[in-house]
Amino acid sequence: MGAGMYRIHLSTEQREDLRCLVRQTGLAPSTRERLEMVRLSDAGWSILRIARYLGQHEQTVRAWIKAFLAGGFAALSNKPRGGKQSALTPTLLDALRAEIAQGQRTWTAAQAAAWLAERSGVRLSVDRVRVHLKRAQLTYQRTSVAFIWQVAQRPQGAPADWRRERPLRIVLDNYSVHKSQTVAEARAAWTAAGIELVYLPSYCLDLSAIEPIWNDTKQHYLPTRSFSTVAQAKRAVDDALAAKAQRLQDATVKTMNVLRRAA
């Protein structure tokens, strides 16, 4: 296979898994960078362009792209360094089952993995969690139909022909669960009840000149992305943007000095 033929094409579910993975706290910088390689390849970037953007050797990028194509997200993690490994015990699985059964939100395998890591310290790859959930026959990826009815304020025990007095419009992004078969099957009933789903336009990062700068800022200057207060989050973002701005300014000054010497 030629160098230019290694290209990743993510499914909608894989893109959502990727978004959840990069938001995890405590993610190793090396793993975060490999996830960025996957994202850029899916966006249509060549291996050479990714290598230059991330400051990596072209062969390194190609190796991780090939690893993902062969083994998925699990192939991008650092290998365990030995010692006792955490496991998804039946007790933890029951706790996760109870959490999902509350029906207050939707879930993906990546979100389930993040919940396990946060609540119990058990760290498993997304692919491994997906295997465990499937083996336990635990259906996790559903749009909460009950939640939509809750937002619509439909009373419990309402008749089948219940309808809101005023129309309700719910705006959703293009997350795969929001367009799942479960949603498709329920939309007719929602429409009859005066509930309309409106989807936001798809976002194209390649058309945004700020996207590479903001992405670099998040990856390298904002390692912690979970905060107790809005003030803490704002301070962290301000500090990250200031550090990125200083680096860009330093690079500009360095370039200008080189050009002056060359002149």
N, C-alpha and C positions, 0 to 999 in steps of 0.2 A: 504494500500500500504506500503510495507516495506521501511525502510530507504534507502536502496541501489537502490530503483526503481525510485526515483525522479531524472530524467535526462532530460535535455533540448536538443532538436534537432532543431537548427535554419535552416530556409530556406535561400537560397542565398540572397533574398531581406532583410530578417531580419538581416543577418550578415552585410550587407551594412548599414542598418539603425543603427545598433549598432556602427559601425565605425564612423558614422557621429555624433551620440549622444555624444560619449566620447570626441569628439573634440570640443564640444561647450564650449565657454567661459562662466564663471559664473555658471557652473554646480555645484550643491551642492556636497561636498565630500561624503556624505552618499549615494547620488544617484549614483555617480561615482563608489563607491565600490559595490553597488548592480548590476550595469551593468557588473562589473568585475566578479561577481559571475556567471552571465548568460554566459559570454564568456568562463569561465573556465569549466562550466558544459557542454557547447556545445562542448568543446575540449575533453571531456571524463573524466574530473576529478570527483572524488567522493565528496560527501558533506563533509566528514571528512577531505579530503585532502584540499579542498577549505577553510574550517574553520581554519585549521592550517596555511595555507599560508597567509591568510588575518588577522589572529589574532582574529577571531570571534568565538563565541560559535557555536557549531554544530547546535543547534536548531534555531539560528538566520539565518544561511545560508539556512537551510531547509525551513524555513518560507518564505524567499524571493524567493527561487526557486519555491515553491508552488504558491506564489503570481503571479509570471511571467507566470507560466503554465495556471493560471486561467484568468489573465487579460492582459498579454502582457507587453510591455514597460511602458504603462500608470500606471500600478500597482506599479512601482518601485519609482515613484516620491514622494517627501514629500507632505503631504496634505497642501492645502492652509491655511494660518493663518487668513483668514477673510479679510474684506475690499473689495473694488471694484475690480472685476476681469476684466482683459482685454478680448476683444472679437474680432473675425475676422469679421470686418464690411464689407459691400459691397464695400466700397472705397478701403480698404486694399486688398480685394480679387481681385478687378480690377487691382490694382497695381501689385500684384503677377502674375496675368494672363498676363499682358503686359511684365513683366520681363521674364517669361517663353517663351513667344511668340517670343522673340528676336532670339531664336534658337542658341545662342552662346555656350551653354553648355547643359549637361544632368541634370536631376533633379530626386530626390527621395522625399518622404514625409518628411524624416528627414532633408534634405537640405532646403526644403520649410519652415519647422518650424524654422530652424536656420536663414533663411533670414528674416522671419517675426520678430523674436526676435531682430535681429541686426538693422533692418531698422525702426521698429516702436515700439519696446518694448513689443509687444504682444507675450506672451509665452504660447504656447499650446503644448500638448503632440503630439508625432508623430501620434499616432492612431487617435487623434482628427482632426489633420490637414488632414489626409488621408480621413476621413469622409467628411470634408468640401469640399475638392477637388473633390471627387466623386459626391457629391451632386450638385456641380456647373458644373459637366460634363467637368471638366478641365483635359485634358490628360497631365500628367506631366512627366511620366517615359518613355522617348523615347531617343534612341540614335539619335543624331542629324545627320541625313543622309546628310542634307545640309552642315553641318560642314565638313564631310568627303570629299564631293565634293570641298569644299572651300580649304581644305588642298591640294587636288590634283590639284588645280588651274584650274579647268574646267571653261571656260568662260561662262558668262551668255548667254543663247540662243544657247548653243552648240547643235549640232545634236545628235540624240539618239545613233549614232555609234561612238561618240567622244572617242578618246583613247590618253593617254599620250605618248609623244615621248620616255620617259624613264620610266621604271617600278617604282612603288612606294610601299614601304613596311611600313605599320603602325603597331607598336607594342602596344598591349593593355593588360591590366590585366584582371582578370576573374570576374570583376564587372558584375552583372547580366544583366545590360542594354546593355553591350557590346555583349551579346549573345542572345539578345531578338529576338522576331519574326520579328521586324522591320529590324534588322541587317541581319537576315537570308534571308529575302526577297530581300534585296538590294545587297547582296554579289555577285550574278551572274552578275549584272550590273557593279559592281566595278571590278570584275575579268576581264570582257570584256574590261574595260577601262585601264587595267594595274595596278590595285590597289589590293594589297594583305594584308589581315589582319593576323597578327601573335600574338598568345596569349602566355603570359608568363606562366611558369609552376605554378601550385598551390603551395601556401606556407604553410608549416606545422610547426606551432610554437612549437609543442611538440618535434621536432627534434633539436631545438635550445636551448642550455644550457643557453644562455644569455637572452633569452626571458623573463623569470620571473624577472630577475634583472632589465632589461630595463623597463618592464611594471611597476614594483614597483616604479622605478625612475620617470616615467611619471605621475603616479597616485598621488604620495605623495610629490614629489620635484619639479614638473613642473606644477603648477596649471594654470598658464597663458600660452597659446600656440598661441596667436595671436600677432604679432609684426609688427612694421612699417618698420623696416630695418633688413637686414640679420645680421648685427653686434649685434643688440639687441637679436635676436634669438640665435645666437652663444653664447653670454654671458650667457643667461639664461640656455642653455643646459650645458655649462661648469660648471656653479654654481650647477646645479642639480646633475651632475655626481660627482662633488667634494663632495657634501653633502652625497650622497649615498656611495661613497668610504670611507668617514670618519666613517659612521655608520657601514659598514662592518668591518673596521679596529677595531673599538671599540668592536664589538661583538667578533672578533677573540681574542683580548687581554683579554676580560672577560672570554672567554672559556679557554684560556691558564692558567689564574690565578686559575680557578676552578680545572683544571686538576692538577696543581702543589700542591694545597692544598690537593687534594684527594690522591696524591702520597705520 
